[in-house]
Amino acid sequence: MRSHYQVVIIGGGIVGTSVLYHLTKFGWKEILLIERDELTSGSTWHAAGGFHAQNDDPTIASLQGYTIRLYKEIEAESGQNVGMHMTGGVSLATTPERWEMLKAEKSRFQTMNMETHLISPEQIRKLAPITDVHDVIGGLYDEFEGYMDPHGTTHAYAGAARKRGGVIALKNRVLEMKQNPDGQWLIVTEMETIAAEHVVNAAGLWARKVGNMVGINLPVTPMQHHYLVTDDIPELAALDHEIISVTDLEGFTYLQPNRKGVLLGVYERNPRHWKVGGAEWDYGMELLPPDIDRISPELEIGFNRFPVLQNVGIRKWVNGAFTFTPDGNPLVGPVPGLKNYWVACGCMGGFSQGGAIGLTLANWMIHGDPGYDIFAMDIARYGKFASDDSYLKAKTAQFYARRFVLSYPNEELPAGRPLKVSPNYDALKNAGALYGVTWGMEMPQYFTPGQTDFIEKPTLRHSNAFDFVAAEVKSTREAAGMFESAVYARYEISGVDAEKWLDHLVASKLPKVGRIKLAPTLNQNGKLMGDLTISRLADDRFWIIASYYLQEWHMRWFNENMPSSGVTIKNLSDDWMGFALSGPNSRKIISQLVNVDMSNESFPFLSCREMEIVDTNAIIARISLTGELGYEINVPVSHQSALYTALTKCGKDLGLVNIGNRALDSLRLEKSYGIWNAEFTQGYTPEMSYLKNFIAYNKGDFMGRDAALKEKETGAKQMLVTLRVDTTDADAPVYAPVKHDGKVVGFVTSSVYGHYVKQSLTLAYVDKDVINSELTVDVIGESRKAVVLNEPAYDPKGERMRM
Ligand SMILES: Cc1cc2nc3c(=O)[nH]c(=O)nc-3n(C[C@H](O)[C@H](O)[C@H](O)COP(=O)(O)OP(=O)(O)OC[C@H]3O[C@@H](n4cnc5c(N)ncnc54)[C@H](O)[C@@H]3O)c2cc1C
């Protein structure tokens, strides 16, 4: 072992060894993995080793596919058997709602290039003859599922990495670490102190503790998980092949073949955390005592689903711990605020996701970009709020208990709420607000004026909240609506070099003083990094408005590209709030509150100005996401209540209503406006989306210009279009496939009912060569005719917002 390495990886589980493998494979040298004990000494050793490619997020699904395909490669490279059993697997539906959901899933998986099959109870019996199917409607079968040998797989990554020069130090715990002023990390271990340029925290069950060594508190915590393994089952021993894996979604259990018996795992509804801050340092390869009473309700369902279990011996009970994050996805990437400190932890499905984490992290470290849109795994999707123990416990318990429970897009789950609220929380609640949440901040979804006890039914179709949203849309189009913009992120950029810096960071031209610009920002590789709205308040002072939940992500991006002096960025997101007021009467409303001429001549579309409102200095921008005449009014939080009271009073006789996020979505799709994390992500490029129209290719150098120019020349295969979908009581789910002649030619990014234009509208990326052809979109598994609209469904010339 040397005293200096380029990278030190802490942790020799399935994730750490995959990171080691990928870094060495992609050509980095001098990589050391340090392991406290032996390889697999954390969660990895007692994992059931099951794997599958299915995931709600299409990028993660395709990366899980990558992980599974990689196993043959590392086996061949290392010579170590990975014990792969590609048995196939089925998810059961025992309710009509689940069956409908599985149909929708099947078509969504087609977008992800995954061919799954809906199969009958009889087919399930053939593939897994020990299953009682008396109440089964059908199942979703995927042949790309199975299980691995956890020990063999980890050693295969390690062996292949060693052959490529990777070094592994066992029985050597990392005790502490610090960063020198020159950026070099000093890692103090039981054996010696090692210097490294980069550190990767892949410490699994101990990741939170290893994070504490550098002053960070990661939103990750261990939870208990049980499975049992049976003795041989004569019915299975008599077969000359393995049965498939069976997941009983309504039964909270999964079953895998195991030698001539089976393994039955449980996702119980009453889960337990274990060592919330991370395992003890001396925790060995031990099992926790089984807690059979606690999991007995789910076990009972499992023993009825697979009746042979009632007559077979149990060879072993496993109660082990593995880590969860609030949304169940891993934590990957550079930790904001720490140079060259990376995380690869929080992984609850190491055998489906280990390869994905290694690949994307290695890409990121080497090329400055994970190579895919992995926001769903990015550590920067969370802020500090997510690491609070009570929040973390509530969210992870909710995730665990609902692992197999049907989730609907219109559901708002209760865990960890309310965490952050605006000063108007109670007032809006009294006005009938039904809240959702974004990044811990409560956000009205819609209002039920006069109905305090309204309960929305979870559904894949239009819900019983439909009429409330329709009324908000109508009022906004015909009078005025106000949306509380507590869920906007606000950044102030100032300083002598602010203009120069921002001009290089964004791809559009900067606005003149008093004006606003929509500004895409790209990374070096031409990938989208943001769709920012920039208001210029002075020569050297700018405001950026972006999505609230992207604060950590954007601040990391800004800081990574920040000069050492001349520019200051302030994140004002929790200091300022406001309302987005829009609709034909909005000028009359705002004019009562300010001493400024708000006429079109003196304050035209895309103007911004500081002005006094409700006794405070506000920043008011003439812009709207609804496509109507509108104003975004930003005030210090201290004046948020006063602003609400004043707007309500002045709008009373002008038809002003409260509107929520659902109405906003309907209004924006009627205008074909895209938003981040739907139409715009790191995975898409300007040439695909209409953001290319905002790029000033000739303004001089800017970040990502070469890549953007190259893409402009070659063009993109797909483009963003608006579709009118021929459907009645449901809109197309996100990622549903768009088809031509039965072939997938695109996918849905957003769908909503356009309440004012009375059409089901969808934004989708579609192959350019078929946009004038006959298209269909799958709506909950059924094919529906879709027509490309050549212009927005509402006010195509954009006259309303300019009036
Ligand atoms: C009962 C059970 C069943 C499971 N079934 C499945 C399944 O079927 N499929 C699936 O995909 N996943 C399953 N899992 C989850 C799976 O085990 C995890 O996703 C995976 O093991 C996480 O791997 P890791 O490398 O991130 O962490 P770990 O395996 O915990 O590895 C972390 C390593 O870091 C080392 N380390 C920690 N701190 C230090 C330090 N200071 N210095 C040096 N070394 C350190 C530890 O010794 C350890 O070896 C299961 C888990 C359990 C408990």
The ligand as an ORCA input file, in Angstrom:
! r2SCAN-3c Opt
* xyz 0 1
  C     -32.025     -9.152      4.830
  C     -31.624     -8.376      3.614
  C     -32.035     -8.788      2.361
  C     -31.680     -8.070      1.240
  N     -32.046     -8.509      0.002
  C     -31.651     -7.841     -1.100
  C     -31.969     -8.319     -2.391
  O     -32.609     -9.341     -2.550
  N     -31.553     -7.607     -3.460
  C     -30.836     -6.455     -3.326
  O     -30.456     -5.849     -4.324
  N     -30.516     -5.982     -2.110
  C     -30.906     -6.635     -1.005
  N     -30.564     -6.173      0.225
  C     -29.925     -4.858      0.307
  C     -28.427     -4.956      0.007
  O     -27.868     -5.739      0.969
  C     -27.828     -3.552     -0.021
  O     -28.425     -2.796     -1.031
  C     -26.331     -3.592     -0.294
  O     -25.699     -4.578      0.415
  C     -25.688     -2.256      0.039
  O     -24.316     -2.395     -0.204
  P     -23.267     -1.292      0.214
  O     -21.997     -1.643     -0.423
  O     -23.825      0.049     -0.063
  O     -23.171     -1.342      1.806
  P     -22.583     -2.439      2.806
  O     -22.774     -3.800      2.316
  O     -23.108     -2.096      4.149
  O     -21.029     -2.158      2.727
  C     -20.380     -1.115      3.419
  C     -18.983     -1.556      3.748
  O     -18.283     -0.423      4.249
  C     -17.404     -0.876      5.253
  N     -17.082      0.248      6.122
  C     -17.952      1.002      6.816
  N     -17.311      1.959      7.515
  C     -16.011      1.790      7.272
  C     -14.847      2.469      7.734
  N     -14.893      3.479      8.595
  N     -13.651      2.038      7.275
  C     -13.568      1.007      6.399
  N     -14.634      0.330      5.954
  C     -15.853      0.724      6.383
  C     -18.217     -1.969      5.961
  O     -17.406     -2.845      6.693
  C     -18.928     -2.620      4.809
  O     -18.256     -3.741      4.311
  C     -30.899     -6.886      1.372
  C     -30.468     -6.493      2.621
  C     -30.824     -7.224      3.739
  C     -30.337     -6.777      5.081
*
